Amino acid sequence: MSGFRRLVTFTDQGVSSISNFVAVAVAANVATTHDFGQFSLAYAGLLLFLGGQRALVGETLLVRYSRTGELTRRIAGAGLGATVLVAVPAALLLLGAALLAGPEDAGLWLVMAAVSPFVLLQDSIRYLFICQARPARALLIDSIWAVGSITAMILTARAGGDLMLVLIWWGAGAAVALTLGLVLARTVPGVVPGARWLWLNRDFAFRYLAEFLTLNASTFAVLYLLVFPLGAAGVGALRAAQLLFSPLNTVFSAIKTAVIPELVRTRGTAAFRKRLLETLGIVLVLSLSWGTAVLLLPASAGEFVLGDTWRNAAELRWPYALQYLAMVPYTVLLAYFRAAQANRLSTLMRGILAALTLALPLGLALTGSAVASAWGFAAAVAVAAVCGLLAVRAGRLRSGRTADAALAPVD
């Protein structure tokens, strides 16, 4: 049964990613270059808050409340209330940007501000259902959002509708999915209980948020700093090569939502190790398969996907293939640390990755080579994963556990 739940959760993650991808693609088709630039800025801000909310609320829910019966309706309402406390500043930030954008662009920012609470709350409902071992409900509401909004957006685009109307349909789909999710969960957000929930879970929630912000700050900073040694074309090549491997990002994201709850439910038993090994094997096969496909991608197909950027991105495929291969043990280790509540170890590993992501690609890029910089990204992930493995081994030796023990918390 647990295997079926993981499969459904992986499917749900794919449906959610497709919905967001199509929204961006349709927006690019109906918008002018200027409008799409404004949308990209607003969407990046929304994604930042979405990622922060997943770290602050979503991951804490998965780690603390995935055991059977722990996630009561009262706690669920408090978790949604905590999400409201994230959604309010997100909407206010986008509203502030609307005031600064000027009359021509204000409407787009206002629409993004209006839809942001629905998007964030709908995402939290997904986590609630996964914690309750009901991923089919998460898949249901995500499918309704995807099918309804994608259909409406495409029809709007074909009818000559503008960007704001496309975004309104996207937000409306999130609102419908959220409403259904609240009905199925039989709960509503409680802001005051949400603040109390954050305080009671502050040792986990704020640590996870800090990890997320540190790692993302490092990633954004290095991309901007790489412009100086590599130029815009070099940075564009790095981003384009990464795009070729982007489907694996969905797989890695699904590991957290699909595997962590199952690990939490089996913590302290022999099944814990089995779940980890199954996850490692499946993700390793997927990573190797997709990496091989990208490495063997014909030039004609690469030019179709990336256009002229393919010429610069093609030589970066090997370092990115090895980077995503190193992401396999790194991501499985992160799932282990979360499920075992080994929070100091996850912070250590992710802190090392943040520091090396800033230092290695930038240092190697001083030669003026985008290829060298790409190897820096790969080395950063590989070193962080090795440090995570060494930390696990050191933790077991200190605690006196053997490799045959059912992996219990080591923090």
PyMOL commands that set and color helices and strands:
alter all, ss='L'
color gray80, all
select helices_A, chain A and resi 2-30+33-65+73-101+103-131+135-158+163-185+191-200+202-225+227-244+247-265+270-295+299-339+343-365+370-399
alter helices_A, ss='H'
color red, helices_A
deselect
rebuild
show_as cartoon
